[in-house]
Amino acid sequence: MSGMFRSYDARFSVAPMMDWTDRRCRAFHRILTRRARLYTEMVTADAVVFGPRERLIGFDAAEHPVALQLGGAEPGRLAEAARIGAAFGYDEINLNCGCPSDRVQSGRFGACLMREPEVVAECVAAMAAAADIPVTVKCRIGVDEQEPREALFAFADAVKAAGATALIVHARKALLDGLSPKDNRSIPPLDHALVHELKRAHAHWPIILNGGLPDLAAARPHLEDLDGIMLGRAAYQNPELLIGVDPELFGEPAPVADGFEAIEAFLPAIARGLERGERLHDYTRHLHGLFAGRPGARAFRQVLATEAGKRGAGLEVVRDAVSRVGREWRLVAAAE
Ligand SMILES: Cc1cc2nc3c(=O)[nH]c(=O)nc-3n(C[C@H](O)[C@H](O)[C@H](O)COP(=O)(O)O)c2cc1C
C-alpha cells in the first residue's frame, strides 16, 4: 500500500494535533479523502523507544499516506525512534520544532529548537541515516525576540543541508514565555508572505504552509507557489471540508458524497473497535464537527456528547444522532 506513495507529495495534509489526530480520527479522515497526507499526534522519541509501541504508534494500513511526528532533541534517540517508525510502515517521519508547551520546553524540544538549528540539523541527519523514508521538519517562523526572516531562513538552510525532505512552516512565531499553547496558535500574527519568500529561496525543495488556513478556497491559491498546504483546526472542526480535497486538489473523485455517507462508511471500523472493548465516544468525538450549518447539527452533537460515553453505548447511538440531521438541506441547496 505505502509503495503507491513513495514519491513525496504533500500537496495537502492534515496537521498533527495532540489528542485529536489519533488513529481513529485518521481512519475517519481517510474516508473523506484518499489523498491527504495524515499526521499522528506528536509522540516523543523516548516513548517510541521505551514505551508500549503498538499502543502509541500502531496504525491501520488504510491510513496511508501517514506520517509519524516525533518530539525530541537527541540525535541518537530520534534516529532509533525514526528507525522504529519506518519499520512500522510509516511513510514519513516528521520532527516537531513548533510546539510551545511547557512540558515540551522542559525537555528542550519543540519550538525552542528554533534557536538551535545546528542541533536540529544533527537530529535530521541522524534520522535520515536511520530511516529509509522522507524525514521532514515542522517549525515556526521564530520564537520570542528572534527576527523571523533571519531565524526561519537560517533554520531552513540548516535542516535542508542535513537532508530534510521538506519543511512545514506554521507561519507565526511561538512566544515561549507567558502564552498558553492555545494562545500561541492564534495571538502571534500570521506571516504567510514570509513562507512564500522562503520558497523563492528554495525553488527545488518542498515547502509546506500551515497556519490559519480556514478552508480549501483560501488555501488553494498558495499551491501556485508552494508545494503543499497543511490544515489543522479547520479540517478537524469541519471534517466535511476534506471531501473537497481529492476533487479540488487532485482532480480525482471524492470517496464519499457527504457526512452521511462518511459515517456509514466509518461504522464497520467503529464496530470493530467496540468488539475490542473500546468506547464509542473514542470514535464519535471526532465526528462532532460534521454537518455544520445543517438543521439538526446541534442535536447530532448533543446526542453523541451525552450518549456515546455511556457504558455499553453502541452503533444505535450513532444512528440516532444522524437521524436528527436534516438531509433535505442538501437538496434545497443543490436546487438553488
Ligand atoms: C489541539 C491541537 C493540538 C496540536 N498538537 C500538535 C502537535 O502534536 N504537533 C504539532 O506539530 N503541532 C500541533 N498543533 C499545531 C497544529 O499542527 C498546527 O500547526 C496549528 O494548529 C496551526 O494550524 P491551523 O491554523 O490550520 O490549525 C496542535 C494544534 C491543536 C489545535
The ligand as a Tripos MOL2 file, in Angstrom:
@<TRIPOS>MOLECULE
LIG
   31    33     1     0     0
SMALL
NO_CHARGES

@<TRIPOS>ATOM
      1 C1         -5.4410   20.5230   19.6910 C.3       1 LIG1
      2 C2         -4.1610   20.8150   18.9550 C.ar      1 LIG1
      3 C3         -3.0530   20.0060   19.1610 C.ar      1 LIG1
      4 C4         -1.8710   20.2370   18.4660 C.ar      1 LIG1
      5 N1         -0.8360   19.3570   18.6190 N.ar      1 LIG1
      6 C5          0.2720   19.4860   17.8220 C.ar      1 LIG1
      7 C6          1.3030   18.5030   17.8110 C.ar      1 LIG1
      8 O1          1.2320   17.4690   18.4860 O.2       1 LIG1
      9 N2          2.3720   18.7070   16.9930 N.ar      1 LIG1
     10 C7          2.4820   19.8230   16.1980 C.ar      1 LIG1
     11 O2          3.4650   19.9750   15.4680 O.2       1 LIG1
     12 N3          1.5260   20.7630   16.1950 N.ar      1 LIG1
     13 C8          0.4210   20.6030   16.9680 C.ar      1 LIG1
     14 N4         -0.5890   21.5210   16.8770 N.ar      1 LIG1
     15 C9         -0.4430   22.6600   15.9330 C.3       1 LIG1
     16 C10        -1.0360   22.2920   14.5660 C.3       1 LIG1
     17 O3         -0.3320   21.2180   13.9710 O.3       1 LIG1
     18 C11        -0.9860   23.4950   13.6120 C.3       1 LIG1
     19 O4          0.3640   23.8540   13.4180 O.3       1 LIG1
     20 C12        -1.7210   24.7080   14.1660 C.3       1 LIG1
     21 O5         -2.9900   24.3360   14.6990 O.3       1 LIG1
     22 C13        -1.9130   25.7840   13.0890 C.3       1 LIG1
     23 O6         -2.6530   25.2800   12.0000 O.3       1 LIG1
     24 P1         -4.2370   25.6020   11.8260 P.3       1 LIG1
     25 O7         -4.3810   27.0850   11.9560 O.co2     1 LIG1
     26 O8         -4.5850   25.0800   10.4730 O.co2     1 LIG1
     27 O9         -4.9370   24.8950   12.9460 O.co2     1 LIG1
     28 C14        -1.7680   21.3190   17.5800 C.ar      1 LIG1
     29 C15        -2.8970   22.1370   17.3760 C.ar      1 LIG1
     30 C16        -4.0860   21.8880   18.0320 C.ar      1 LIG1
     31 C17        -5.2790   22.7770   17.7720 C.3       1 LIG1
@<TRIPOS>BOND
     1     1     2 1
     2     2     3 ar
     3     2    30 ar
     4     3     4 ar
     5     4     5 ar
     6     4    28 ar
     7     5     6 ar
     8     6     7 ar
     9     6    13 1
    10     7     8 2
    11     7     9 ar
    12     9    10 ar
    13    10    11 2
    14    10    12 ar
    15    12    13 ar
    16    13    14 ar
    17    14    15 1
    18    14    28 ar
    19    15    16 1
    20    16    17 1
    21    16    18 1
    22    18    19 1
    23    18    20 1
    24    20    21 1
    25    20    22 1
    26    22    23 1
    27    23    24 1
    28    24    25 2
    29    24    26 1
    30    24    27 1
    31    28    29 ar
    32    29    30 ar
    33    30    31 1
@<TRIPOS>SUBSTRUCTURE
     1 LIG1         1 GROUP 0 **** ****
